[in-house]
Each structure stands twice: as C-alpha cells, then as structure tokens.
Amino acid sequence: MSNRRYVIATIPGDGIGKEVIPVGQAAAEAVASRHGFSIEWRAFDWSCERYAETGRMMPEDGVEQVKGFDAIYLGAVGWPGVPDHVSLWGLLIPLRRELDQYANVRPVRLLKGVTSPLAGRGPEDIDFVVVRENVEGEYSEIGGRLYRGTAQETAVQEAVFTRRGTDRILDYAFELARTRPRKHVTSATKSNGIVHTMPFWDERFREASGRYPDVGTAQFHIDILTAHFVQHPDWFDVVVGSNLFGDILSDLGPAVAGSIGIAPSANLNPSRALPSMFEPVHGSAPDIAGQGVANPIAAVWTAAMMLDFLGEPEAAKTLEGAMEAVLTDPAARTRDLGGTADTRACGQAILKAIAG
C-alpha cells in the first residue's frame, strides 16, 4: 500500500447532503484502494439542525478547525425554518472567504445516457466550465437597512470589485482555458447598465487577454449570455463571471446539460495554502430529503474533482468513467434522469463499475 494518505473533512450538512455524501465517500474509497492511496474522513455536524440546537451553523472556531485538512467535502446547506441568508452566511460563505477559496469551478458536460432539454443536442455540443469569482463582487457584507417598517424603508447593498480579486479570477480562467483543446474564454458582464463595477471588470478582462495571446476571447452581457447558453451551448469553453453572474450561469449550465442533480463544483484555493472545498450544486432539496431517491451523481463527480485537485488524476478518471458508465444504464439511473434506481442502488452500481 502506498503511503499517500489524505485527511478530508466531511460536512454532510442538510437534507439530501446526508444521503449523497456517503455515496461519494464510498466511491472515493473504492478508487483510492484501486489506485494505491488512502483516505481518512473526519465528520462535522455543521448544519441547520445544529443551528436549531445551538444558534450557530458551526462553532466560532469552525474555520480554524478545518484549516489543517487536505480538503473539505460538503453536502448541502439550507433547511426550511432557517432563513437562507442565515445558513449561507453562517457556514458556506465564511469557509469560502476565510480559506480564500476564490475560484468556484463548475464543469458543465452533457454526459452519455443523459438527455438535454435542448432539442438535438448531444455530448459533443455541451462541454464547458463556468469559473465564478467566489469571495467578493456582489456578495459583500457592506450595506444595511434604514427606517425598517416605515414607508421610507431603504436597503443598500454594495458590490466590491478589487483589482487583485478580479485579476486573479481572470488569470485562473485563462490558465484553465490553456489546458483545454479549444483555448477560449468568454466573459460575463453588464457594463451597459452597471456603470462602475462592470466597466472595471471589462477593463481587467481586456488586460488579462493581453497576457494570454494564445487564448481566444468573447464578451457578452449577462442577459443575452443566458439566452446563448440555451441557443448556442456549443459556443462555450471557459466562461468567467463575477460572484452573482457566475452563480446564475453555473445553475443554468447544468440545466441545459440535463439535470442540476448531476452538477459538481469546487471552491478552490489555487495557492493550496489552505484547503479547498468540494460540493454538489443541487442543494439540500427538502422536497425529496429522507426518501432515498436523491441522485448521488453530483456528489460522486464532485469527489472526482476533489481527487484530481489532490493530485490523483488517474483515480479521478476512474471515478468519472464509472459514473458515466452507470448513467448509460436506465436501471442504475435515478428517477430525475428517467431511471428506476434509488440513491443506494445507483451508488452500488457505481461501486460495481469501479471494481470493473
């Protein structure tokens, strides 16, 4: 046995996170065994359930507790009865910001066995990555509410774009594009209506493109860009956007690729000075939680992204291959993809595919 060993913090979180994360863990362990390394998991009960009991989504020193791990594997955050801004700002956003996970990366691929809602589109048409700035932009804490409960009630929210923050996410997108066959970056903007931050973003994008003359570029306002995602998904390779625009596009992307239930994501600290966090995109899905029918593919694909980032690309390929093989079998697919399997059966099929 190799001495390669990774210690990973797991935060199953809320709802279906508790159902799909164990499937991802089992799949990761199976490929680890096959590729000669080991994984040690440390579980944390940070969640809305914990909030209901203690008034906090995680302990005050929660970020410090996970700083020494090789990675964080997160299920989902959010549950009825806890306002979304409370659960998000109590757990997910502090982890992203204090661990400087400034690059949110969400691959969008139409996988074999999955049908796109877009007529006539196949796997060769939908294969791109949304890169989202993850720690500043529109999701800032700067602002406030005045005159609550009166006719003069006012809410102010400030967007924050720094040169450092903008340049490093643009550089990440261009560097990623260099590793892909098409070598192309599309920028999401809205500089015709947002008069300060978006022209600044456009200026930094032009500056970045000069540093990467081998990478092609395009730029669209966010409104028409969403239309192009639906009408022309084959146009895109790497798409980079601000925190808000990237958030929107990285949900729309998986939707055109068949299901948000298969969508993975990574919150990366590219310097690797602090751990990165990996999470499925689909959320806690309270409407199906506890029924055993959640699609675990997003959690498995997310685990593959985690292994790749940790330096185990062959294991990641094995895991992705097993996942794709399962998707071609209707008996192993979950109901949201037109199959008949429940969460457990889909997970067992993935383990069988890994074993060969």
C-alpha positions in Angstrom: 0.0 0.0 0.0 1.3 3.5 -0.9 1.9 6.0 1.9 -0.2 8.5 0.1 -2.9 9.4 2.5 -5.4 12.3 2.5 -7.3 13.5 5.5 -10.6 15.1 4.5 -13.2 17.0 6.5 -16.8 16.0 5.6 -19.7 18.2 6.3 -22.8 16.4 5.1 -24.9 19.4 6.1 -28.7 19.3 5.5 -31.3 17.3 3.6 -30.1 15.1 0.8 -26.5 16.1 1.6 -26.6 13.4 4.3 -27.8 10.9 1.7 -25.4 11.6 -1.2 -22.2 12.4 0.6 -21.8 8.8 2.0 -22.2 7.5 -1.6 -19.4 9.9 -2.7 -17.2 8.8 0.2 -17.7 5.1 -0.7 -16.9 5.7 -4.3 -13.8 7.7 -3.4 -12.6 5.0 -1.1 -13.1 2.4 -3.8 -10.9 4.2 -6.4 -8.4 5.1 -3.7 -7.9 1.4 -3.0 -7.6 0.6 -6.7 -5.0 3.4 -7.2 -2.9 2.8 -4.1 -3.7 5.6 -1.7 -6.0 6.0 1.3 -8.5 8.5 2.6 -9.3 9.3 6.2 -12.6 11.1 6.8 -13.4 13.4 9.8 -17.1 14.2 10.1 -18.5 17.6 11.3 -22.2 18.0 12.1 -22.4 21.6 11.0 -25.9 22.2 9.6 -29.3 23.9 10.1 -30.1 21.1 12.6 -27.1 22.3 14.7 -28.3 25.9 14.3 -31.7 25.0 15.7 -29.9 23.4 18.7 -27.1 25.9 19.3 -27.9 29.1 17.4 -24.8 28.6 15.2 -24.3 26.8 11.9 -20.8 25.9 13.1 -18.6 26.7 16.2 -17.0 30.1 16.4 -13.6 28.4 15.7 -15.0 26.3 12.9 -12.8 27.7 10.2 -9.7 27.1 12.4 -10.8 23.5 12.9 -10.7 22.7 9.2 -7.6 24.6 8.2 -5.3 21.6 8.6 -7.2 19.2 6.3 -6.2 18.3 2.8 -9.8 19.1 1.6 -13.4 19.7 2.7 -16.2 17.6 1.2 -19.5 19.4 1.7 -23.0 18.1 1.1 -25.6 20.9 1.2 -26.6 23.8 3.3 -30.2 25.0 4.0 -33.4 23.9 5.5 -36.9 25.3 6.0 -37.2 27.3 9.2 -33.7 28.7 8.9 -33.5 31.7 6.6 -31.3 31.1 3.6 -29.1 34.1 4.3 -28.6 32.8 7.9 -27.5 29.3 6.8 -25.3 30.6 4.0 -23.5 33.3 5.9 -23.2 31.1 8.9 -21.3 28.3 7.2 -20.6 28.3 3.4 -19.5 31.9 2.9 -17.2 32.1 5.9 -15.5 28.9 4.8 -15.1 30.2 1.2 -13.8 33.6 2.3 -11.6 32.8 5.3 -10.0 29.9 3.4 -9.5 32.2 0.4 -11.3 29.8 -2.0 -11.6 32.5 -4.6 -12.2 30.3 -7.6 -15.5 28.5 -7.9 -15.3 26.0 -10.7 -18.3 24.2 -12.1 -17.9 21.9 -15.1 -20.9 21.5 -17.5 -21.0 18.4 -19.6 -23.8 16.5 -21.3 -22.9 13.0 -20.3 -23.8 9.9 -22.2 -27.0 8.5 -21.0 -28.4 11.9 -20.1 -30.8 13.8 -22.3 -30.6 17.5 -22.7 -33.8 19.5 -22.7 -32.4 21.3 -25.7 -33.6 19.5 -28.9 -31.0 17.8 -31.0 -28.1 18.5 -28.7 -25.6 15.7 -27.9 -22.4 15.3 -25.7 -20.3 17.0 -28.4 -22.3 20.2 -28.1 -22.2 20.8 -24.3 -18.8 20.8 -22.7 -17.7 23.9 -20.9 -16.7 25.2 -17.4 -18.1 28.1 -15.5 -15.5 29.9 -13.4 -17.0 32.2 -10.8 -15.3 34.7 -8.6 -16.1 33.4 -5.2 -15.2 35.8 -2.4 -16.1 39.4 -3.3 -18.2 41.1 -6.0 -22.0 41.4 -5.4 -22.0 39.1 -2.3 -20.5 41.6 0.1 -21.4 42.4 3.7 -21.2 46.2 3.0 -24.6 47.8 3.3 -27.6 47.9 5.6 -31.2 48.7 6.2 -32.7 52.0 7.3 -36.1 53.0 8.6 -37.3 49.4 8.9 -41.0 49.0 8.9 -41.7 52.5 7.6 -42.7 53.9 4.2 -39.1 55.2 3.9 -37.5 51.8 4.5 -34.3 51.6 2.5 -31.9 48.7 1.7 -28.4 49.3 0.4 -26.0 46.6 -0.8 -22.6 47.4 -2.1 -20.7 45.4 -4.7 -17.0 45.2 -4.1 -14.6 44.5 -7.0 -10.8 44.8 -6.3 -8.1 44.7 -8.9 -6.4 41.9 -7.1 -9.6 39.8 -6.8 -10.7 40.5 -10.4 -7.3 39.8 -11.9 -6.7 36.6 -10.1 -10.0 35.0 -11.2 -9.5 36.1 -14.8 -6.0 34.7 -14.7 -7.4 31.4 -13.3 -9.9 31.2 -16.2 -7.3 31.9 -18.8 -4.9 29.3 -17.3 -7.7 26.8 -17.3 -8.5 27.5 -20.9 -4.9 26.8 -21.8 -5.4 23.2 -20.6 -8.4 22.6 -22.8 -8.4 21.9 -26.5 -10.4 25.0 -27.6 -8.5 27.5 -25.5 -11.3 30.1 -25.3 -12.6 32.3 -22.5 -16.0 34.1 -22.5 -16.5 37.0 -20.1 -19.9 37.7 -18.5 -20.6 41.4 -18.0 -23.3 44.0 -17.8 -21.4 47.2 -18.4 -24.2 48.9 -20.2 -26.3 49.1 -17.1 -23.9 48.7 -14.1 -21.8 51.8 -14.6 -18.8 51.4 -12.3 -18.0 47.8 -11.5 -18.7 46.2 -14.8 -16.7 48.6 -17.0 -13.9 47.9 -14.4 -14.4 44.2 -15.0 -14.3 44.7 -18.8 -11.0 46.7 -18.5 -9.4 44.0 -16.4 -10.6 41.3 -18.8 -9.0 43.1 -21.8 -5.8 43.5 -19.8 -5.8 39.8 -18.9 -6.4 38.8 -22.5 -3.2 40.6 -23.4 -1.3 38.2 -21.1 -2.7 35.2 -22.9 -2.5 35.9 -26.7 -2.9 32.1 -27.4 -6.4 32.1 -25.8 -9.4 33.3 -27.8 -12.0 35.6 -26.1 -15.6 36.7 -26.3 -17.7 39.0 -24.1 -21.4 39.1 -23.6 -23.8 41.0 -21.4 -25.4 38.6 -18.9 -28.9 38.8 -20.3 -28.0 37.7 -23.8 -25.4 35.3 -22.5 -28.1 33.3 -20.7 -30.0 33.1 -24.0 -26.9 31.9 -25.8 -26.4 29.2 -23.1 -29.8 27.8 -24.3 -29.5 28.5 -28.0 -25.8 28.0 -28.6 -24.2 26.0 -25.8 -21.6 24.7 -28.3 -20.1 28.2 -28.4 -18.6 28.0 -24.9 -15.4 26.6 -23.4 -14.5 28.5 -20.2 -17.0 31.2 -19.0 -15.8 33.6 -16.3 -18.1 35.8 -14.3 -18.5 37.7 -11.1 -19.9 36.2 -7.9 -23.5 36.8 -8.9 -23.3 36.2 -12.6 -21.2 33.1 -12.1 -23.8 31.8 -9.6 -26.6 32.2 -12.1 -24.8 30.7 -15.0 -23.5 27.7 -13.1 -27.1 26.7 -12.4 -28.3 27.4 -15.9 -25.4 25.4 -17.4 -26.3 22.0 -15.7 -29.9 22.6 -16.5 -29.1 22.7 -20.2 -26.9 19.6 -19.7 -29.8 17.6 -18.4 -30.1 18.0 -14.6 -28.8 20.1 -11.8 -28.8 16.7 -9.9 -25.5 15.8 -11.6 -23.7 19.1 -11.2 -20.5 19.2 -9.2 -18.4 22.2 -8.0 -15.2 23.1 -6.4 -14.3 26.1 -4.2 -10.6 26.3 -4.9 -7.7 28.0 -3.1 -5.4 27.7 -6.1 -2.3 28.5 -4.0 -3.1 25.4 -1.9 -2.0 27.4 1.2 -5.4 26.5 2.7 -7.8 23.6 2.0 -10.2 23.8 -0.9 -13.9 22.7 -0.6 -15.9 20.5 -2.9 -19.7 20.4 -3.0 -22.5 19.3 -5.3 -24.5 22.2 -6.7 -28.0 20.8 -6.2 -28.6 22.0 -2.6 -30.4 20.2 0.2 -33.7 19.5 -1.7 -36.0 19.4 1.3 -38.9 18.1 -1.0 -37.2 14.8 -1.5 -34.9 14.5 1.5 -35.3 11.3 3.5 -36.9 9.4 0.7 -33.8 7.7 -0.5 -34.3 8.9 -4.1 -31.7 11.6 -4.4 -29.3 11.5 -7.3 -25.8 10.9 -6.0 -24.0 11.5 -9.3 -23.2 15.2 -8.4 -21.6 14.1 -5.2 -19.6 11.4 -7.0 -18.4 13.8 -9.7 -17.5 16.3 -7.0 -15.4 13.6 -5.3 -13.6 13.1 -8.6 -12.9 16.8 -8.8 -11.5 16.6 -5.3 -9.2 13.7 -6.1 -7.9 15.4 -9.2 -7.1 18.6 -7.3 -5.4 16.5 -4.6 -3.0 15.1 -7.2 -4.8 11.8 -8.1 -5.9 12.4 -11.7 -6.0 8.7 -12.7 -8.2 7.9 -9.7 -10.4 10.8 -10.8 -10.7 9.5 -14.3 -11.6 6.1 -13.0 -14.3 7.6 -10.9 -15.7 9.7 -13.7 -15.6 6.7 -16.0 -17.6 4.6 -13.6 -20.1 7.4 -13.1 -20.6 7.8 -16.9 -21.0 4.0 -17.4 -23.8 4.0 -14.8 -25.6 6.8 -16.5 -25.9 4.7 -19.7 -28.0 2.1 -17.8 -31.6 3.1 -17.0 -31.8 0.6 -14.2 -28.9 2.4 -12.5 -30.0 5.9 -13.1 -32.2 7.7 -10.6 -35.7 8.9 -11.3 -34.8 12.5 -12.1 -32.9 11.1 -15.1 -35.6 8.8 -16.2 -34.3 5.8 -14.5 -35.6 3.5 -11.8 -32.8 3.3 -9.2 -32.9 4.8 -5.8 -29.8 6.5 -4.2 -28.5 3.3 -2.8 -28.9 1.3 -6.0 -27.2 4.0 -8.0 -24.3 4.1 -5.5 -23.9 0.3 -5.6 -23.8 0.4 -9.4 -21.0 3.0 -9.3 -19.0 0.7 -6.9 -19.5 -2.2 -9.2 -18.3 -0.2 -12.2 -15.2 0.9 -10.3 -14.4 -2.7 -9.5 -14.6 -3.5 -13.2 
